[in-house]
Amino acid sequence: MMHVKPGIRPEEVKLQGQHVLFVEGNDNDSADPKVLEELFEHKIGIKPLGPSYSVQSVAAALFKHHPTYYFLIDRDHHKDEFVTKCWENFPDPATHNLLVWRRREVENYFLEPDYLCQSQYCCVSQDELGQKILKFANERLFLDVTNHVVISIREELKKNWIEKFKDLTGFSCKATALRKLKDANEFNQHQENVTQKVSGDEVERRFHEHLENMMGGQERLMVGVGDWLHMIQGKKVLAQIIHSDCFRVHANDGKPVAGREKLNAVVKDLLQKDLSVQPEDFRELKQLIEKRISEV
């Protein structure tokens, strides 16, 4: 269904056309576009651009040609150093206009009980909400730890481990070219690297390392302990929370709302509250983009 938004000022149209924030997602109903449209009050363009690697590739290709295009991706496998550098140097004219959420996914920011309970649709206490979040997070703890190991190994093995040959010397015939190729030390080094990374001992070491990071040395996940709020798959946990009996959303006719519509209603309600109550990364993102808009 088409919707008409009345009262749009000319400067809003200009901003939406000139300044665009590209995010992960397959369509405008994905989480990131929905969240950011509300955060920026529909004043700039928010466009989904597929998976993380697509956003990164476009960011690297376009930053020189479109300085008012900005790009935001999930944390996924990225290290602290890379993420911090993106925020501290944004916009970086030497590399890209890329930002990376400090938490695994945008949904992770909504798992803070003191923030989430401010929704008008929340019908339990902050303590009850916190316990429910812990319950759902604990249920998927070992699955997410295991997947962190898989992702870390998979991404490390994708790295460019051998360079192309550039010098013509030794490539005058088929036999010498084949010899050059087979004698390249990188093949043996890569084989050893793969063997080490997928060994049982290394897989177990990574498993315990990620588990320790998430749990902070406790027997079970606890509020304020460990990095589980940053590392758990927030998309899954938030959906469970919103679709539980902790939240009630009704349509204008009084009928209960469910599914994606219910989730969107809770998220929209929270993001329409004062900026001072929004997660720190939301506030910083908005300030960075608005500062950039004022400078261009």
N, C-alpha and C positions, 0 to 999 in steps of 0.2 A: 504494500500500500504506500502511496506517495504522501509525504507530509510536507506542509509548507510552514516555514519558520518566519513569522512576521517580525518587522522591526529591525531587520539586519542593517547595520550601518555600513556605508561605503568602505570605511577603513577595515572592517571585518572581512569583507569580500577580498580586499587586496591582501590582507595577511594570510587568508586561507589559500590564496593562489600562489603567493610568493614563498611563504614559510611552511614547509611540510615536514612532519615527523613520521618517518617510516618505521614500522614495528613488525614483529612476528605475528603470524596469523594468516588464515586462508580467506577470511572475509571480514566485513565490518562488525559481525556479531561475535568475533573472537574476543578473548578477554582483554588483551592489551588495547586494541582500538576503543573498546567500550570504556575502559578505565580512563584512558588519556583524553578522550573527548570530553568527559565530565571534568577532569582535572583542569583542562585548558578552556573550559566553558565554551567549547565549539568555536574558539577564536582563531585557531590555526588548523591546517589540514592534517589529519591523522590517517595514514594509509597502511593497510596490511600488505606485507611483501613476501609472504611465504615463510619457510623455515629460517633458522638462524644463519646458516651458511649463505643463503640468498641475500639476506640483509647485509651481511658483512661484505660480500662480493660487490654489491651495488655501492655500498659506502666507500669502498676503496676506489671504485671506478669513477664516481661522480663528484667527489669532494672538490676537485679543482674547477669543475664546470658549473656546479650548483652549490655555492657556499651557504645557501639558505635551505638546503635539504639536510635533515638531521636523522640519525638512525639509532634505534634502541633495541637491544636483544636481551634474552634471558641469560642468567649467569652460567648455567650448564657446567662445562668443564673448565672455564676460564679461571686462571690463578688470581690471587689477591693483587699481585703486583700489576698485572695487566688491567684489572678492573679499576684499581685506584688511579692509575695513570690516565685512563680514559676520562674520569671525572675531573681530575686535577688540571688536565690540559685542554679540556673542551672549551671552544672548538680548536682543534689542533691543525693549523694550516699545513703542517709537514706530513700529516698522515691521513686523517679522516675526521668526520663529524660523528663519531660513533660513541655511544654510551652503553654500558652493560649494567643491568640491575645488580645490585650488591647481594640480593637474595636469589635463590634458584629461579623463581618465577614471580610474576607480578602478584599472583594470588597469595604468596607467602606473606606479603605485607598485611593482609587482612586477617591473619591468624593471631594477631595480638589481642588478647581478650579485652583489654581496656579500650581498644579502638573499636573492635567489632561490636561490643555491647552497646555502643552509642547509637546503633541503628534503631530507628523507631519500630522496626519489625522484630527486634529481639525480645523474647518473652521469658528469659531466665536471668538469673543474677550473673555478675561477672565471674564469680567463683565457679558456678555451675558450667558456664560457657568454657572457662579455662580447662575444667576437668574433662569436658567432652572433646575439646581439641586434643588434649593429651591422650585420651582413649583412642581416637582415630589415628593419631600419629604413631602411637605405640604399636597398633595393629599392623602398620606397614613398615615399621622400622627396619627390619632385616631385609625386606625386599629393596628398600631404597638404598641401604648400605651396599648391598650386592650390586645394584645398578650403578652406583658411584664408582665401584671398582671396574666394572665393565667399561663405562664411559671413559675413565681415566686411561686405561690401557689402550682402548681403541683409538682415542685421540692422539696419544703419544706415538702410536705406530703409523699414524697418517703423515707424520712429519717428513719433509723432503730429506731423505737419507742418502741420496746419490745425485751428483750433478752431471749434466750432459758433458760429453767431450767437446772441446773447442779447437784444439790444436790439430792440424792436418797430419802432423808427423805420426807415422805408424799406421796410417789408414790408406796406404797406396794400393792394397789388394785385400781380397777376401780373407786370406789366412792371417795376415797381421792384424786386421781389424777384429777378427774373432778372438785372437790372442789377447789383444788389448782389453776386450770386453771381459773375458774370462779371468784375467789377472787383476781386475779391479778389486782392491781390498775392501771396498764398501760392501760387497756382497757377503763376505765372511763376517764383517762387523755387524751387518744388519741381522744376519742369521743368529749370531750370538746375542744380539740385543733382544730379538723376538723371543728366543729361548729363555732368556733371563726374565723378561716381563711376564711371560705366561707360565712360569714355573709354579709349582704348588706352593713353595715357600713364599714367593713374591706375592702371589694372589692372596695368601693368608695374611701376610704383613699388611697389605693395603686394606683388607677387610677390617682388621683390628684397628688400623689407623683411622679409617672413616667412622667406625663405630665409636671410638673414643672421642673423636671430634664432635659427633652428634650428641652423645650421652654425657660428656663431661665427667666421666668416671663413676656415674651413678648406675644403679641396678635397672632403673627405668627412666624414661624421659621425665624431666621436671621443668616447670616454668622457670625461666631465668638461668638455667644450667645447660651448658653445651651449646652447640651451634645448630641444633636440630630445626629451629624455626627458620633458619636460612637454607638448610639443606634438604628438608623433607619435600616430597612432591606436593607443593601447596595446592595445585589445581585439584588434585583428588581429595585432599583433606577439606578444603574450603567447600567443595560441592557437598561432601558428606554433612558438614556442619549446617549449611544453609538448608539442606533438604531434610534435616532432622527436626525434632519437635522444639528445637531452640528458637526457631523463627516461624512467624506466621505472616503471610502476605495475602491480602484480599483485593480482588478487583472492585471496581466501582459498584458492581451489582451484588457485592458481598460474597461472591464465590471465591474459594481459596485458589491462589495462584501457585503453580508448581513448575518444576523443570528450569530451563534456562531463563524464563521470564521471572521466576522468583529470585534466582541468583542475581540477575541484572538489577532488579528492584532494590535489593539490599546494597549492592555495590554503588548504585547511583545515589541512593539516600546518603550513604557515608561520604561520598565525594562531594556532595553539595553542602556539606558542613564547612565551617570556617577553616581556612588554610592552616591555622595554628594547631588544629587537632589532627591534621593529616600526618602520615608517616614522614620521617625526616627526608627520605629519598624522594618522595613525591614533591615536597616543598623545594628541595634543592633542584630537582629537574625543572620545575616550573620557573624558578628564579633564573636558572642558566639560560633557558630558551628565551624568556622574556628579556633578559639582558642582551642576548644576541640580537633579538628583533629591534631593540632600541638603538643598537649600534649600526645596523645595516641601513 
